[in-house]
Amino acid sequence: MDRPSLIFCTLSLLVSLGLSWGFYSPSAIAPETLAKWTVPVAREAVPDINVGEFGVVSVGELVGYYIEHPPAPLLPGMVPPREVRFQGC
């Protein structure tokens, strides 16, 4: 490699590391908030969800509907839905 390429790569790396170091603090989640998120709550404590055309539905109703009406199994000859994998480029 020639000298300008090495300088460019080094400066790019330093700028990237500097920006990530500078923006990490403001974007990090506070430990208190993270502790609250790990505690489960009762489904009655969760606010109702607006599901568009169907209106506002409680979480209890959604869970009950899913239990009573599970996803339909595939019929013979049907192609299973494609599994989505995120593997980068």
C-alpha positions as CSV (number, residue, x, y, z in Angstrom):
1,M,0.0,0.0,0.0
2,D,1.1,3.5,-0.6
3,R,1.4,6.2,2.1
4,P,-1.8,8.1,1.3
5,S,-3.9,4.9,1.5
6,L,-2.4,4.0,4.9
7,I,-3.0,7.6,6.2
8,F,-6.6,7.4,5.0
9,C,-7.3,4.0,6.6
10,T,-5.7,5.1,9.9
11,L,-7.6,8.4,10.0
12,S,-10.9,6.6,9.1
13,L,-10.4,4.1,11.8
14,L,-9.6,6.8,14.4
15,V,-12.6,9.0,13.4
16,S,-14.9,5.9,13.6
17,L,-13.6,5.0,17.0
18,G,-13.9,8.6,18.2
19,L,-17.5,8.9,17.0
20,S,-18.5,5.6,18.5
21,W,-16.9,6.6,21.8
22,G,-18.5,10.0,21.7
23,F,-22.0,8.8,20.9
24,Y,-22.1,5.7,23.2
25,S,-22.7,7.6,26.4
26,P,-25.8,9.5,25.3
27,S,-27.3,6.5,23.6
28,A,-26.6,3.9,26.3
29,I,-29.6,2.7,28.4
30,A,-29.5,3.7,32.1
31,P,-29.0,0.7,34.4
32,E,-32.2,1.6,36.3
33,T,-34.2,1.6,33.1
34,L,-32.7,-1.7,32.0
35,A,-33.5,-3.2,35.5
36,K,-37.2,-2.2,35.0
37,W,-37.3,-3.9,31.6
38,T,-36.2,-7.2,32.9
39,V,-39.1,-7.5,35.4
40,P,-42.2,-9.2,34.0
41,V,-45.6,-7.5,34.5
42,A,-49.1,-8.9,34.5
43,R,-50.9,-8.8,31.2
44,E,-53.6,-6.6,32.8
45,A,-50.9,-4.0,33.6
46,V,-50.0,-3.6,29.9
47,P,-51.9,-0.9,28.1
48,D,-54.3,-1.8,25.3
49,I,-53.0,-2.0,21.8
50,N,-54.5,-0.3,18.7
51,V,-54.6,-2.8,15.9
52,G,-55.9,-0.6,13.2
53,E,-59.2,-1.7,11.6
54,F,-59.9,-3.9,14.6
55,G,-59.8,-1.1,17.1
56,V,-58.2,-1.1,20.5
57,V,-57.7,-4.6,21.9
58,S,-56.3,-5.7,25.3
59,V,-53.3,-7.9,25.6
60,G,-55.4,-10.5,27.4
61,E,-57.8,-10.7,24.4
62,L,-54.9,-11.1,22.0
63,V,-53.3,-13.9,24.0
64,G,-56.7,-15.6,24.4
65,Y,-57.4,-15.4,20.7
66,Y,-54.0,-16.8,19.8
67,I,-54.5,-19.7,22.2
68,E,-58.0,-20.5,20.8
69,H,-56.9,-20.0,17.1
70,P,-53.3,-21.2,16.7
71,P,-51.6,-20.7,13.3
72,A,-53.1,-23.1,10.8
73,P,-50.9,-26.1,9.9
74,L,-49.7,-26.5,6.4
75,L,-51.9,-28.6,4.1
76,P,-50.3,-31.3,2.0
77,G,-48.6,-29.9,-1.0
78,M,-48.3,-26.4,0.4
79,V,-44.8,-24.7,0.4
80,P,-43.7,-23.7,3.9
81,P,-42.9,-20.0,4.3
82,R,-39.4,-19.1,3.6
83,E,-37.2,-18.7,6.7
84,V,-35.7,-15.3,6.9
85,R,-32.1,-15.2,7.9
86,F,-30.0,-12.2,8.4
87,Q,-26.5,-13.2,7.4
88,G,-25.1,-9.9,6.2
89,C,-24.1,-9.3,2.6
